[in-house]
Amino acid sequence: MLGHPEILISDRSAQELIRRSFKSIEDGANDKFSIGIALSDVGARARDLVEVETASRLDSIDTAVKLVAWATAVNCDAVPYDATTVAAALLELLPNVEEFSFQDIINKRDRGDHDLVQRVALAALKAQPDNQARSFAEHELGDEKLRNVGFIFDVNNVLRSRGIEELPTPLPPTERGVSPISLRLAGVSWEHAHLYACRSIAKAFVTNTAPMDLKLRHGRGFPQFSGLLRASGFMTAPVSDSYIWVHAHDEAAVHSTMKAVAALIPLDLHSIADEAREVLYRLDTESFHSMFDFLPGVDIPPPAWEKVECLPINREEVKRALVHTSTWINSVAAEIFDRLPMTLDELETLLHQATGYSLRCVIDLILRNHFEQTSQMMLRRLSHDSTGDVSGVFEVLRKLNTPPWTELMDSALACLYSEDEKTRESATELLHHWHDQGVSVDKAFVSKAVDHWGGRDGCLYNNFTGTPLLLLIDLLDSIDSEKPSDAAGD
């Protein structure tokens, strides 16, 4: 309400809204960080009112309150600060912000804390003198919680505006944890991977394929196209996700999904079509070397997902986006179908096609649409195919406290040998959960699995990275610890 000047509200009511907003944050509301973002964005109309509530909370012992207070202060210029003060505040705030997880999206968890701490980080950068800004951006802003595409883009915008050398864009890690996709794409730079993604997205809005007029109109900025990428979450997707765009993928699914998103945000669809056409032309003529060459920083609200029911979307193609190889596209499609009912047959088909994060998105939709059928559907999924990353199946079975039917117990035991690390771990955790509830777990099978992954002395020859050995040994010890009490009872 306070962020929209067309809404009339008295100063007294505005003051009460702000007071209650801070009170809800202090009370630990589930959406406290989203409320904090709204407070930070109230604009000049309520800035004086926000200042009073913010200043007294900059040193709060409640880390969430302190984060909101600082993000609001730097965004509204509510308090004077120098480079040292705001940098010290950032140093205190960062350790209390958790790493982002795609599971947060599935659980609809409020992760506005990332946005808030990034606002403080950018303010700290802007406060640095020119001779220290580049070093500060490279070192003090190097925390993994800050390293997403959108934040690096914003940092380089600040540096570029002051004539300072920009940060190099990151390459995918090559020494640890690289995905098979990243390995196949060795030699493709981070910049080019994102340009492939931009090409695919732009093609969704291009209907006129006639040759581009050499007299280009937009120059450097493409605000509509940039707004689409930001509002859809593309700029906060992990860097590794961009590498899937280099190879052939289901572009029809991407196009229908992005058209749906564009209809849910305040864009000029005619202008975005013109911009997309020019983006394609410039990419074809290799005018761009990076997204940073043409995407401006824009402020745009998130999609109005609640209006998705009114859209004439291509349902079949957006369904395919749920099982796309991009986790970002998975999450966008999941947001769309979160508001659209899905039949049991639709979800059953998707469940058998999905894996990894995609599988988790489909499971979340099953829980929302056909909760009572979840356990049986998970069992059918394991019977159909338990290879790859099916960790989401075991996790939901554990959360639902599903009883260990014979077929399910057999599947969990078999997955102790899975080639997928997440699947092995989640299967072990489910078995441990059952055992803690008094269910008998086959000790001989677990013991063989321990031997398979290196035995109890495996740590003498290698670390436990990539194996469920620690979890398995803990489960085996737990089974062994039962014996004395069982014997006494007999």
C-alpha positions in Angstrom: 0.0 0.0 0.0 2.7 2.4 0.9 4.7 1.7 -2.2 1.9 2.8 -4.5 1.3 6.6 -4.6 -2.1 6.2 -6.2 -3.4 4.6 -2.9 -4.5 7.3 -0.4 -3.6 6.6 3.2 -3.3 8.9 6.2 0.1 9.4 8.0 -1.4 7.9 11.1 -2.5 4.7 9.3 0.9 4.6 7.5 2.7 4.8 10.8 0.6 2.0 12.2 1.2 -0.2 9.1 5.0 0.3 9.5 4.9 -0.4 13.3 2.9 -3.6 12.8 5.2 -4.7 10.0 8.3 -4.4 12.2 6.3 -6.1 15.1 5.5 -9.1 12.8 9.2 -9.4 11.9 10.1 -9.4 15.6 7.5 -12.0 16.3 9.1 -14.3 13.7 6.4 -14.3 11.0 7.1 -16.9 8.2 7.2 -14.2 5.6 9.3 -11.8 7.7 11.9 -11.2 5.0 9.2 -10.5 2.3 7.8 -7.9 4.8 11.3 -6.6 5.1 11.6 -6.1 1.4 8.3 -4.3 1.3 9.6 -2.0 4.1 12.8 -1.4 2.1 10.7 -0.5 -1.0 8.1 1.9 0.5 9.6 4.8 -1.3 9.9 8.5 -0.5 6.3 8.9 0.7 6.8 6.9 3.9 10.6 7.3 4.2 10.5 9.6 7.2 8.2 7.1 9.0 10.4 4.2 8.3 13.5 6.0 9.5 12.1 6.3 13.1 11.4 2.5 13.3 14.6 1.5 11.5 17.2 3.5 13.4 16.5 1.8 16.8 16.9 -1.7 15.3 20.2 -1.4 13.6 21.9 -3.1 16.6 19.1 -5.6 17.4 20.2 -8.9 18.8 17.6 -10.6 16.6 19.5 -11.3 13.4 16.4 -11.2 11.2 15.3 -7.8 12.6 18.9 -6.5 12.2 19.0 -7.6 8.6 15.7 -5.9 7.7 16.7 -2.8 9.5 20.0 -2.4 7.7 18.6 -3.3 4.3 15.8 -0.7 4.9 18.2 1.9 6.1 20.6 1.7 3.1 17.8 1.6 0.6 16.0 4.6 2.1 19.1 6.5 3.1 17.6 6.5 6.6 21.0 6.8 8.4 24.3 8.3 7.4 26.9 5.6 7.1 30.5 5.4 5.9 32.3 2.6 4.1 33.7 1.1 7.3 30.3 1.1 9.1 28.3 -0.6 6.4 31.0 -3.1 5.6 31.2 -4.1 9.3 27.4 -4.5 9.3 27.6 -6.8 6.2 30.3 -8.8 7.9 28.0 -9.4 10.9 24.9 -10.2 8.8 26.3 -12.6 6.2 27.0 -15.6 8.6 23.3 -15.6 9.6 22.0 -16.0 6.1 21.7 -19.6 5.0 22.8 -20.9 1.6 20.1 -21.0 -1.0 18.6 -24.4 -1.8 16.1 -25.3 -4.6 14.3 -27.2 -1.8 13.3 -23.7 -0.5 11.3 -23.2 -3.7 9.5 -26.5 -3.3 8.7 -25.7 0.4 7.6 -22.1 -0.5 10.1 -20.9 2.0 10.7 -17.1 2.3 14.2 -16.5 1.1 14.0 -12.7 0.9 17.0 -12.7 3.3 19.2 -13.2 0.2 17.7 -10.1 -1.4 18.1 -8.1 1.8 21.7 -9.0 2.4 22.5 -8.2 -1.2 21.1 -4.7 -0.8 23.4 -4.2 2.2 26.3 -5.6 0.2 25.7 -3.3 -2.8 25.4 -0.3 -0.4 28.8 -1.3 1.1 30.3 -1.4 -2.3 28.9 2.0 -3.3 30.3 3.5 -0.1 33.9 2.4 -1.0 36.3 4.9 -2.4 37.2 4.3 -6.1 40.7 3.0 -5.2 39.2 0.3 -3.0 36.0 -0.6 -4.7 37.4 -3.2 -7.1 39.2 -5.1 -4.3 36.2 -4.9 -2.1 33.9 -6.4 -4.8 36.3 -9.2 -5.5 37.1 -10.2 -1.9 34.6 -9.0 0.6 31.7 -9.7 -1.7 33.0 -13.2 -2.7 30.7 -15.1 -0.3 28.8 -17.9 -2.1 25.5 -16.5 -0.8 26.1 -13.4 -3.0 27.3 -15.2 -6.1 24.4 -15.5 -8.4 24.0 -14.0 -11.8 21.8 -11.1 -10.8 24.1 -9.9 -8.0 27.3 -10.1 -10.1 25.4 -8.1 -12.8 24.5 -5.4 -10.2 28.1 -5.3 -8.9 29.5 -4.8 -12.3 26.9 -2.1 -13.0 28.2 -0.2 -10.0 31.9 -0.7 -11.0 31.2 0.2 -14.7 29.3 3.4 -13.7 32.5 4.6 -11.9 34.9 3.6 -14.6 36.3 0.7 -12.6 37.4 -2.6 -14.0 34.5 -5.1 -13.8 34.7 -8.5 -12.1 35.3 -11.5 -14.4 32.3 -13.7 -14.8 32.8 -17.0 -13.0 33.4 -20.3 -14.8 31.9 -23.6 -13.6 34.0 -25.4 -10.9 36.3 -28.0 -12.4 37.9 -29.6 -9.3 34.9 -30.5 -7.2 31.3 -31.3 -7.6 30.9 -30.7 -11.3 27.9 -32.2 -12.9 28.1 -34.5 -15.9 26.6 -31.7 -18.0 29.4 -29.3 -17.0 31.9 -32.0 -17.9 30.4 -32.5 -21.4 30.5 -28.7 -22.0 34.2 -28.2 -21.2 35.5 -25.2 -23.1 32.2 -23.2 -23.2 32.5 -20.0 -21.2 30.0 -18.9 -18.6 29.3 -15.8 -20.8 28.5 -17.9 -23.9 26.4 -20.3 -21.9 24.2 -17.4 -20.8 24.0 -16.0 -24.3 22.6 -19.4 -25.5 19.9 -19.1 -22.8 19.1 -15.5 -23.8 18.8 -16.7 -27.5 16.4 -19.4 -26.5 14.2 -17.1 -24.4 14.2 -14.3 -27.0 13.0 -16.7 -29.7 9.8 -17.2 -27.8 8.7 -13.6 -28.6 9.9 -13.3 -32.2 7.2 -13.8 -34.8 8.6 -11.7 -37.6 11.6 -13.6 -39.1 12.3 -11.0 -41.8 15.9 -9.7 -42.0 16.7 -7.1 -39.3 16.9 -3.5 -40.3 20.6 -2.4 -39.9 19.4 0.7 -38.2 19.0 -0.6 -34.7 16.7 1.4 -32.4 17.4 0.2 -28.9 21.2 0.9 -28.6 22.6 -0.6 -25.5 19.5 -1.1 -23.3 16.8 -3.7 -23.5 14.6 -2.9 -20.4 11.6 -5.2 -21.3 13.8 -8.2 -22.0 15.8 -7.6 -18.9 12.7 -7.2 -16.8 11.4 -10.6 -18.0 14.7 -12.3 -17.0 14.7 -10.7 -13.6 11.0 -11.3 -12.8 11.2 -14.9 -13.9 14.1 -15.7 -11.6 16.7 -16.3 -14.3 19.1 -13.8 -12.7 19.1 -15.7 -9.4 19.5 -19.2 -11.0 22.8 -21.0 -10.3 25.5 -20.5 -12.9 25.7 -24.2 -13.6 22.1 -24.2 -14.8 23.0 -22.1 -17.8 25.1 -24.8 -19.4 22.1 -26.9 -20.4 21.1 -24.3 -23.0 24.2 -25.0 -25.1 22.8 -28.4 -26.3 19.5 -29.1 -28.0 16.5 -28.9 -25.6 12.7 -28.6 -25.6 12.5 -25.0 -26.8 8.7 -25.2 -27.3 8.3 -25.9 -23.6 10.5 -22.9 -22.7 8.7 -20.6 -25.1 5.2 -21.4 -23.8 6.4 -21.1 -20.2 8.1 -17.7 -20.8 5.1 -16.3 -22.6 3.0 -17.2 -19.6 5.4 -15.4 -17.3 5.5 -12.3 -19.6 1.7 -12.1 -19.3 1.9 -12.0 -15.5 4.3 -9.1 -15.2 3.9 -5.4 -16.3 5.6 -5.6 -19.7 4.8 -4.0 -23.0 4.5 -7.2 -25.1 4.9 -5.3 -28.3 8.1 -3.7 -27.1 9.5 -7.0 -25.8 8.9 -8.6 -29.2 10.9 -5.8 -30.8 13.7 -6.1 -28.2 13.8 -9.9 -28.5 14.2 -9.6 -32.3 17.1 -7.2 -31.9 18.7 -9.4 -29.3 18.6 -12.3 -31.7 20.1 -10.2 -34.5 22.9 -9.0 -32.3 23.6 -12.5 -31.1 23.7 -13.7 -34.7 26.1 -11.0 -35.6 28.2 -11.7 -32.4 27.7 -8.1 -31.2 27.6 -9.3 -27.6 30.3 -11.1 -25.6 28.3 -11.3 -22.4 24.8 -10.5 -21.0 26.5 -7.6 -19.2 26.9 -6.0 -22.7 23.1 -5.4 -23.2 21.0 -6.0 -20.1 20.3 -2.9 -18.0 19.4 -3.1 -14.3 15.6 -2.7 -13.9 13.2 -2.9 -11.0 10.2 -5.0 -11.7 7.7 -6.8 -9.4 7.4 -10.7 -9.4 4.9 -12.4 -11.6 1.2 -12.2 -10.4 1.0 -16.0 -10.2 -2.5 -15.8 -8.8 -3.8 -14.7 -12.2 -2.4 -17.7 -14.1 -5.9 -19.3 -14.3 -7.0 -16.6 -16.7 -4.2 -17.2 -19.1 -4.6 -19.2 -22.4 -1.4 -21.2 -21.8 -0.4 -24.2 -23.8 -0.8 -26.7 -21.0 0.9 -29.6 -22.7 4.1 -27.6 -23.4 4.3 -26.0 -20.0 3.8 -29.5 -18.5 7.0 -30.6 -20.5 8.8 -27.6 -18.8 8.3 -29.5 -15.5 10.7 -32.2 -16.7 13.0 -29.9 -18.6 16.7 -30.2 -17.9 16.9 -26.7 -16.5 16.0 -26.4 -12.8 15.1 -22.8 -13.3 12.5 -23.7 -16.0 11.3 -26.5 -13.7 10.7 -24.0 -10.9 8.8 -21.5 -13.2 6.6 -24.3 -14.5 5.9 -25.5 -11.0 4.8 -22.0 -10.0 2.3 -21.9 -12.9 0.8 -25.3 -12.1 0.7 -24.5 -8.4 -2.4 -22.5 -9.3 -3.8 -25.0 -11.9 -5.4 -28.3 -10.9 -3.7 -31.4 -12.4 -5.3 -34.8 -12.8 -3.9 -37.9 -11.3 -3.0 -39.3 -14.7 -1.2 -36.1 -15.7 1.0 -36.2 -12.6 1.6 -40.0 -12.8 3.0 -39.5 -16.3 5.2 -36.6 -15.2 6.3 -38.6 -12.1 7.7 -41.4 -14.3 9.5 -38.9 -16.5 11.0 -36.6 -13.9 14.3 -37.0 -11.9 16.3 -34.8 -9.5 14.9 -31.4 -8.9 12.2 -31.9 -11.5 11.0 -34.9 -9.6 10.8 -32.8 -6.4 8.6 -30.3 -8.2 6.2 -33.0 -9.5 6.0 -34.5 -6.0 5.1 -31.1 -4.5 2.2 -30.9 -7.0 1.1 -34.4 -6.1 1.0 -33.4 -2.5 -1.1 -30.4 -3.3 -3.5 -32.1 -5.8 -3.8 -35.7 -4.7 -2.3 -35.9 -1.2 -4.0 -39.2 -0.3 -2.5 -40.9 -3.3 1.1 -39.8 -2.7 2.6 -43.0 -1.0 1.1 -45.3 -3.6 2.4 -43.1 -6.4 5.9 -43.0 -4.9 5.9 -46.8 -4.7 4.9 -47.1 -8.4 7.6 -44.6 -9.3 10.3 -46.7 -7.6 8.9 -49.9 -9.3 8.9 -48.2 -12.7 12.6 -46.9 -12.4 14.7 -46.3 -9.3 17.9 -45.2 -11.2 19.2 -41.7 -11.2 18.2 -39.1 -8.6 15.1 -40.3 -6.9 16.0 -38.9 -3.6 12.8 -36.8 -3.5 10.8 -40.0 -3.4 12.5 -41.3 -0.3 12.4 -37.9 1.4 8.7 -37.5 1.0 8.0 -41.0 2.2 10.0 -40.3 5.3 8.2 -37.0 5.9 4.8 -38.7 5.5 5.9 -41.4 7.9 5.0 -44.1 5.3 5.0 -47.7 6.6 7.6 -50.0 5.1 5.7 -52.3 2.8 7.8 -55.2 1.6 8.2 -53.7 -1.9 9.2 -50.3 -0.5 11.7 -51.8 1.9 13.2 -53.8 -0.9 13.5 -50.6 -3.1 15.2 -48.7 -0.2 17.7 -51.5 0.4 18.5 -51.8 -3.3 19.1 -48.0 -3.6 21.9 -48.3 -1.0 23.9 -49.3 -4.1 22.6 -46.6 -6.4 25.0 -44.7 -8.6 23.4 -41.4 -7.5 24.8 -40.0 -4.3 21.6 -38.2 -3.2 19.6 -41.3 -3.8 21.9 -43.5 -1.7 21.8 -41.0 1.2 18.1 -40.5 1.2 17.4 -44.2 1.1 19.7 -44.7 4.0 18.0 -42.0 6.0 14.6 -43.6 5.3 15.8 -46.9 6.6 17.2 -45.2 9.7 13.9 -43.5 10.2 12.1 -46.9 10.1 14.6 -48.5 12.4 14.1 -45.7 14.9 10.4 -46.5 14.9 11.1 -50.2 15.8 11.0 -51.6 12.3 13.4 -54.5 11.7 16.0 -53.6 9.0 18.0 -56.4 7.3 21.4 -56.2 9.1 23.1 -58.5 6.6 22.1 -56.3 3.7 23.2 -53.1 5.4 26.5 -54.8 6.4 27.1 -55.8 2.7 26.4 -52.2 1.6 29.0 -50.9 4.2 31.6 -53.4 2.7 30.6 -52.3 -0.8 31.4 -48.7 -0.1 34.8 -49.4 1.6 34.0 -51.0 4.9 34.4 -49.5 8.4 38.1 -48.8 7.7 37.3 -47.0 4.4 38.3 -43.7 5.9 41.9 -45.0 6.2 42.2 -45.2 2.4 39.9 -42.4 1.2 37.5 -39.8 2.6 33.8 -40.4 2.7 33.1 -38.0 -0.1 30.5 -39.4 -2.6 29.6 -42.4 -0.5 26.9 -43.0 2.2 29.4 -44.8 4.4 29.0 -42.6 7.5 25.2 -42.9 7.3 25.4 -46.6 6.7 27.8 -47.3 9.6 25.6 -45.2 11.9 22.6 -47.3 10.8 24.5 -50.6 11.3 25.7 -49.5 14.8 22.1 -48.6 15.6 20.9 -52.1 14.6 23.7 -53.7 16.6 22.9 -51.7 19.7 19.5 -53.3 19.8 20.8 -56.8 20.6 21.4 -56.6 24.4 17.9 -55.3 25.1 16.4 -57.9 22.8 18.2 -60.7 24.5 17.1 -59.4 27.9 13.6 -59.3 26.8 13.8 -63.0 25.5 
